[in-house]
Amino acid sequence: MTLIDILIGILAVAGVYGVFFLLYVLYAKLSRSFKKKSYHHMVQPEPDKDSNWKPINFSYYRTYIFIKDTDEEYIIRKIKRFLGQDGTDASFEELDNYIDSGLSVDEYIKVNKRDNNDVVDLNTLYEKISEDWDKIFAGENSLQIEVLSILKRESWHILEVKNSTFSDFISLVWWLDDESMKYKQPSAVIAFCQNQRIAMEDFICKIDNDTTNDDFIGSFRNNKNFGIHYPHVHLSKSGNISLSKVREIWFDAELAKIPFDLVNEEKTPFEIFYKRFSLQAHSST
């Protein structure tokens, strides 16, 4: 066998491996494209008609939302408007005007005195808000939100959401990552759900920014990836998690991005958090 024959043989073998490598790369790209098409460019099947549906019992989970690089005003405005369907907006509107004015309480009342029988009384407004919160949070199975401000860890804020349905929780995550508000947009909003019975059922998810923001991408602790089609989150109390054969994110890599070790720190109920912020906004006036 001549040297030329040997070189030709080596090139032939290399060519075969090269073809296999090229096919593998194309398969990976096509798999992602197919996944994107399946989950994001076509209407995802309703949960009970989806062969990849993984129903969960959301009552088994402790649920957290991690928000990075925004301010408290953004979080407050987003949460209270999320809950506004329960009748709080009318009460908050006056306090919003007060905060935006930059005036002290006495100055604001003086400027906004309408007549002798209609004086703006912020204490009364606070009482009204408390009544509204009592109505919203009345009952054992009503939504509760607690807030932990973390400024020492890359400006993270942690929300713990209690007694929420899957639909309400995912909707809140989506709402907090919405780009329509003029206030400072977070650089990251990541949801972590910790199963209190089976650790491998823990999952992490976020909006898939490569799409039209109608879909979430996530992973269970075993790195099993999934998608959540946001318009369908309300169709089943067991959620609409749809498992994917394509692995796009890794659970541990996503968990490492958030200060999860701080979730057991003392948190403040949102209504108290809001009132405290309102007072602090004018403490120097």
C-alpha positions as CSV (number, residue, x, y, z in Angstrom):
1,M,0.0,0.0,0.0
2,T,1.5,3.3,-1.1
3,L,1.5,6.5,1.0
4,I,-1.1,8.0,-1.3
5,D,-3.4,5.0,-0.6
6,I,-3.0,5.6,3.1
7,L,-3.7,9.3,2.8
8,I,-6.8,8.6,0.8
9,G,-8.0,6.1,3.4
10,I,-7.5,8.6,6.2
11,L,-9.4,11.3,4.3
12,A,-12.2,8.8,3.6
13,V,-12.5,7.9,7.3
14,A,-12.4,11.6,8.3
15,G,-15.0,12.4,5.7
16,V,-17.4,9.8,7.1
17,Y,-16.9,11.2,10.6
18,G,-17.3,14.7,9.2
19,V,-20.6,13.8,7.6
20,F,-21.9,12.2,10.9
21,F,-20.8,15.4,12.8
22,L,-22.6,17.6,10.3
23,L,-25.7,15.5,10.5
24,Y,-25.6,15.7,14.3
25,V,-25.3,19.5,14.2
26,L,-28.2,19.7,11.7
27,Y,-30.3,17.4,13.9
28,A,-29.7,19.6,16.9
29,K,-30.7,22.7,15.0
30,L,-33.7,21.1,13.4
31,S,-34.8,19.7,16.8
32,R,-34.7,23.1,18.3
33,S,-36.5,24.6,15.3
34,F,-39.1,21.8,15.6
35,K,-39.5,22.4,19.3
36,K,-39.9,26.1,18.7
37,K,-42.5,25.4,16.0
38,S,-44.3,22.9,18.2
39,Y,-44.4,25.1,21.3
40,H,-44.2,28.6,20.1
41,H,-45.4,29.1,16.5
42,M,-48.4,26.7,16.7
43,V,-51.1,26.7,19.3
44,Q,-50.1,24.2,22.0
45,P,-52.9,21.6,22.6
46,E,-55.1,21.9,25.6
47,P,-53.6,20.0,28.5
48,D,-55.9,17.0,28.4
49,K,-55.2,16.7,24.7
50,D,-51.4,17.1,25.0
51,S,-49.5,13.8,25.0
52,N,-46.6,15.6,26.7
53,W,-48.7,17.1,29.5
54,K,-47.3,16.7,33.0
55,P,-50.1,17.5,35.5
56,I,-48.9,18.7,38.9
57,N,-50.5,19.3,42.3
58,F,-49.5,22.9,42.8
59,S,-50.6,22.8,46.5
60,Y,-47.5,20.8,47.2
61,Y,-45.2,23.7,46.2
62,R,-43.6,26.6,47.9
63,T,-43.4,29.2,45.1
64,Y,-40.9,32.1,44.7
65,I,-40.3,34.8,42.1
66,F,-36.8,36.3,41.8
67,I,-36.6,39.7,40.2
68,K,-33.2,41.3,39.3
69,D,-32.1,44.9,38.7
70,T,-35.3,46.8,39.2
71,D,-36.6,49.1,42.0
72,E,-39.3,48.7,44.6
73,E,-41.6,51.1,42.8
74,Y,-41.8,48.9,39.8
75,I,-42.6,45.8,41.9
76,I,-45.2,47.7,44.0
77,R,-47.0,49.1,40.9
78,K,-47.0,45.8,39.1
79,I,-48.3,43.8,42.0
80,K,-51.0,46.2,43.0
81,R,-52.2,46.4,39.4
82,F,-52.1,42.6,39.2
83,L,-54.5,42.6,42.2
84,G,-56.4,45.5,40.9
85,Q,-59.2,43.3,39.6
86,D,-60.1,42.9,43.3
87,G,-61.0,46.5,43.6
88,T,-57.8,48.0,45.0
89,D,-57.0,50.4,42.1
90,A,-59.4,53.1,43.3
91,S,-57.8,53.2,46.7
92,F,-54.3,53.1,45.3
93,E,-54.9,55.8,42.8
94,E,-54.8,58.6,45.4
95,L,-51.7,57.2,47.0
96,D,-50.0,56.9,43.6
97,N,-50.7,60.6,43.0
98,Y,-49.3,61.3,46.4
99,I,-46.1,59.4,45.8
100,D,-45.6,60.9,42.4
101,S,-46.2,64.5,43.7
102,G,-43.1,64.4,45.9
103,L,-45.0,66.5,48.6
104,S,-45.2,65.8,52.3
105,V,-48.5,64.5,53.6
106,D,-49.6,67.9,54.9
107,E,-48.6,69.7,51.6
108,Y,-50.4,67.1,49.5
109,I,-53.6,67.4,51.6
110,K,-53.4,71.2,51.4
111,V,-52.8,71.3,47.6
112,N,-55.5,68.7,46.9
113,K,-58.2,70.1,49.3
114,R,-61.3,70.1,47.2
115,D,-63.7,71.7,49.5
116,N,-64.6,71.8,53.2
117,N,-66.5,68.5,53.0
118,D,-64.0,66.7,50.8
119,V,-60.5,66.8,52.2
120,V,-57.9,64.2,51.1
121,D,-57.1,62.2,54.2
122,L,-54.3,59.7,53.5
123,N,-54.8,58.0,56.9
124,T,-58.4,57.2,55.7
125,L,-57.0,56.0,52.4
126,Y,-54.6,53.7,54.3
127,E,-57.5,52.3,56.3
128,K,-59.5,51.8,53.0
129,I,-56.5,49.9,51.6
130,S,-56.4,47.7,54.7
131,E,-60.0,46.9,54.2
132,D,-59.4,46.0,50.6
133,W,-56.5,43.8,51.5
134,D,-58.6,42.1,54.2
135,K,-61.2,41.3,51.5
136,I,-58.5,40.1,49.0
137,F,-56.7,37.9,51.6
138,A,-59.9,36.7,53.4
139,G,-60.3,33.0,53.5
140,E,-57.8,30.1,53.7
141,N,-57.2,29.7,50.0
142,S,-56.6,33.3,48.9
143,L,-53.5,34.7,47.3
144,Q,-50.8,36.1,49.6
145,I,-47.6,37.8,48.5
146,E,-44.6,38.4,50.8
147,V,-41.6,40.5,49.8
148,L,-38.0,40.2,50.7
149,S,-35.7,43.0,49.4
150,I,-32.2,41.9,48.7
151,L,-29.9,44.8,47.8
152,K,-26.6,43.3,48.9
153,R,-26.9,40.4,46.4
154,E,-26.8,42.0,42.9
155,S,-30.1,43.9,43.6
156,W,-32.4,40.9,43.8
157,H,-35.9,41.1,45.2
158,I,-37.6,37.8,46.3
159,L,-41.3,37.3,46.3
160,E,-42.9,34.4,48.0
161,V,-46.4,33.7,46.8
162,K,-48.7,31.7,49.0
163,N,-52.0,29.9,48.4
164,S,-51.8,30.6,44.7
165,T,-53.1,28.5,41.8
166,F,-50.8,27.5,39.0
167,S,-52.6,30.0,36.7
168,D,-52.3,32.9,39.1
169,F,-48.7,32.2,39.8
170,I,-47.5,31.9,36.2
171,S,-49.6,35.0,35.3
172,L,-47.9,37.0,38.1
173,V,-44.5,35.9,36.8
174,W,-45.5,37.0,33.3
175,W,-46.9,40.3,34.6
176,L,-43.7,41.2,36.5
177,D,-41.6,40.6,33.3
178,D,-43.9,42.7,31.1
179,E,-42.2,45.4,29.1
180,S,-45.2,47.8,28.8
181,M,-44.6,49.9,31.8
182,K,-42.4,53.0,31.8
183,Y,-40.7,52.0,35.1
184,K,-37.4,50.3,35.3
185,Q,-37.7,46.9,33.5
186,P,-36.0,44.0,35.4
187,S,-33.1,42.3,33.7
188,A,-34.3,38.9,34.9
189,V,-37.5,37.4,36.3
190,I,-37.1,33.7,37.3
191,A,-39.7,31.5,39.1
192,F,-38.7,28.7,41.4
193,C,-41.2,26.1,42.7
194,Q,-40.1,23.8,45.5
195,N,-42.0,20.6,45.9
196,Q,-42.5,19.9,49.6
197,R,-42.8,16.1,49.0
198,I,-40.6,15.1,46.1
199,A,-37.4,17.1,45.5
200,M,-37.0,15.9,41.9
201,E,-40.4,17.6,41.2
202,D,-38.8,21.0,41.9
203,F,-38.9,23.2,38.8
204,I,-37.6,26.5,37.6
205,C,-39.0,28.5,34.7
206,K,-38.9,31.9,33.0
207,I,-40.4,33.6,29.9
208,D,-38.7,32.4,26.7
209,N,-37.3,35.7,25.4
210,D,-36.6,34.1,22.0
211,T,-40.3,34.0,21.3
212,T,-43.2,36.4,21.4
213,N,-43.4,36.3,25.3
214,D,-46.4,34.0,25.1
215,D,-44.4,31.0,26.3
216,F,-42.3,29.9,29.3
217,I,-39.3,27.6,29.2
218,G,-38.4,25.5,32.2
219,S,-36.7,22.5,33.7
220,F,-37.3,20.1,36.5
221,R,-34.5,19.1,38.8
222,N,-33.7,16.1,36.7
223,N,-33.1,18.5,33.7
224,K,-36.3,17.4,32.0
225,N,-37.2,20.5,30.0
226,F,-40.7,21.8,29.4
227,G,-42.8,24.6,27.9
228,I,-45.8,26.5,29.3
229,H,-48.1,28.1,26.8
230,Y,-49.2,31.2,28.7
231,P,-52.6,31.6,27.0
232,H,-53.6,28.1,28.3
233,V,-52.5,28.4,31.9
234,H,-56.0,28.7,33.1
235,L,-57.4,25.6,31.4
236,S,-56.5,23.1,34.2
237,K,-55.9,23.4,37.9
238,S,-53.1,20.9,37.4
239,G,-51.3,23.4,35.1
240,N,-50.3,23.1,31.5
241,I,-46.6,22.0,31.7
242,S,-45.7,20.3,28.4
243,L,-42.6,18.2,28.5
244,S,-40.0,18.6,25.7
245,K,-37.5,16.2,24.3
246,V,-35.1,19.0,23.6
247,R,-32.8,20.1,26.5
248,E,-32.3,23.9,26.2
249,I,-31.7,24.9,29.9
250,W,-30.1,23.1,32.8
251,F,-31.8,23.2,36.2
252,D,-28.6,23.7,38.3
253,A,-27.3,26.4,35.9
254,E,-30.6,28.4,36.3
255,L,-30.7,27.9,40.1
256,A,-27.1,29.2,40.4
257,K,-28.3,32.5,38.9
258,I,-30.6,33.3,41.9
259,P,-29.9,33.8,45.6
260,F,-32.0,30.8,46.6
261,D,-30.2,30.5,49.9
262,L,-32.0,33.6,51.1
263,V,-35.6,32.4,50.7
264,N,-35.9,31.6,54.4
265,E,-35.0,35.1,55.5
266,E,-37.9,37.1,57.1
267,K,-40.2,38.6,54.6
268,T,-42.8,41.4,54.7
269,P,-46.4,41.0,53.7
270,F,-47.0,43.1,50.5
271,E,-49.6,45.4,52.0
272,I,-47.2,46.4,54.8
273,F,-44.3,46.6,52.3
274,Y,-46.4,49.0,50.2
275,K,-47.3,51.3,53.1
276,R,-43.7,51.4,54.4
277,F,-42.5,52.4,50.9
278,S,-45.2,55.1,50.7
279,L,-44.0,56.6,54.0
280,Q,-40.3,56.3,53.2
281,A,-40.8,58.0,49.8
282,H,-41.6,61.2,51.8
283,S,-39.6,60.8,54.9
284,S,-37.2,63.6,53.8
285,T,-40.0,66.1,53.1
